[in-house]
C-alpha cells in the first residue's frame, strides 16, 4: 500500500483522482451520487487495477468508517487512520449542517 492515501469526496468523473494517483497517492474510496460518474469511476478503477472502493450514494447517508478502507479491508492498523476518520467525520458533519 502507498504511504500516501486519499479519500475522494464528491468525486465527479475522477479527474482529481488521476492527479492524486500520479502524485503517488492511493485513493482509498470514491464517493459520488451521480450514477454516470460512478460508472466512469468504476471503469477507471478496473482499468487501473486500483484498490479503490466506489460508493454511489449521498454523503449524508454513509458511515464515515466505510470510506476509510483499502481493498475492502479495514485500515485501522494504518497510523493515519484516526486523522482520516476525524477529517471524514468533520466533512460529513459539515455537509449535514449545511442548508439545502
C-alpha positions as CSV (number, residue, x, y, z in Angstrom):
1,X,0.0,0.0,0.0
2,X,1.2,3.5,-0.8
3,X,2.2,5.5,2.3
4,X,0.2,8.5,0.9
5,X,-3.6,7.9,0.9
6,X,-6.6,10.0,0.0
7,X,-10.4,9.9,0.1
8,X,-12.2,11.3,-2.9
9,X,-15.5,13.0,-1.8
10,X,-17.8,14.5,-4.4
11,X,-15.6,12.6,-7.0
12,X,-17.3,13.6,-10.2
13,X,-15.8,11.7,-13.1
14,X,-12.5,11.3,-11.2
15,X,-10.2,13.9,-12.8
16,X,-8.7,14.9,-9.5
17,X,-8.1,11.2,-8.7
18,X,-6.0,10.8,-11.8
19,X,-3.7,13.6,-10.5
20,X,-3.7,12.2,-7.0
21,X,-2.6,8.7,-8.3
22,X,0.1,10.3,-10.5
23,X,1.3,12.2,-7.4
24,X,1.8,8.9,-5.6
25,X,-1.4,8.7,-3.6
26,X,-3.6,5.6,-3.2
27,X,-7.2,6.7,-3.5
28,X,-9.0,4.5,-0.9
29,X,-12.6,5.5,-1.7
30,X,-14.6,7.5,-4.1
31,X,-17.9,9.0,-3.0
32,X,-20.2,10.2,-5.7
33,X,-24.0,10.4,-6.1
34,X,-24.3,10.6,-9.9
35,X,-24.7,7.2,-11.4
36,X,-23.0,8.1,-14.7
37,X,-20.0,9.5,-12.9
38,X,-19.9,6.2,-10.8
39,X,-19.9,4.2,-14.0
40,X,-16.9,6.2,-15.2
41,X,-15.1,5.8,-11.8
42,X,-15.7,2.0,-11.7
43,X,-14.3,1.7,-15.3
44,X,-11.2,3.7,-14.3
45,X,-10.7,1.6,-11.1
46,X,-10.9,-1.6,-13.2
47,X,-8.7,-0.2,-16.0
48,X,-6.0,0.9,-13.5
49,X,-6.4,-2.2,-11.3
50,X,-6.7,0.1,-8.3
51,X,-7.9,-1.0,-4.9
52,X,-10.4,1.9,-4.7
53,X,-14.0,1.4,-3.5
54,X,-16.6,3.4,-5.3
55,X,-19.6,4.4,-3.2
56,X,-22.7,5.6,-5.2
57,X,-24.6,7.4,-2.5
58,X,-25.4,10.7,-0.9
59,X,-22.6,11.8,1.5
60,X,-25.3,12.3,4.3
61,X,-26.2,8.6,4.3
62,X,-22.8,6.9,4.6
63,X,-20.9,5.9,7.7
64,X,-17.5,7.6,7.7
65,X,-15.8,4.4,8.7
66,X,-16.9,2.9,5.3
67,X,-14.8,5.4,3.5
68,X,-11.6,4.6,5.3
69,X,-11.0,1.3,3.6
70,X,-8.3,-0.2,1.4
71,X,-9.2,-3.1,-0.8
72,X,-12.4,-3.8,1.2
73,X,-10.3,-4.3,4.4
74,X,-10.4,-2.1,7.5
75,X,-7.4,0.3,7.6
76,X,-7.3,0.6,11.4
77,X,-3.7,-0.5,11.6
78,X,-2.6,2.4,9.5
79,X,-1.2,5.2,11.7
80,X,-3.1,7.8,9.8
81,X,-6.5,6.1,10.3
82,X,-7.6,8.4,13.2
83,X,-6.7,11.5,11.3
84,X,-8.5,10.4,8.2
85,X,-11.5,9.3,10.2
86,X,-11.7,12.6,12.0
87,X,-11.4,14.6,8.8
88,X,-14.1,12.5,7.1
89,X,-16.4,12.8,10.1
90,X,-15.9,16.6,10.1
91,X,-16.7,16.7,6.4
92,X,-19.9,14.7,6.9
93,X,-21.0,16.8,9.8
94,X,-20.4,20.0,7.8
95,X,-22.5,18.6,4.9
96,X,-25.3,17.7,7.2
97,X,-25.3,21.1,8.8
98,X,-25.3,23.0,5.5
99,X,-28.7,24.3,4.3
100,X,-30.0,22.6,1.2
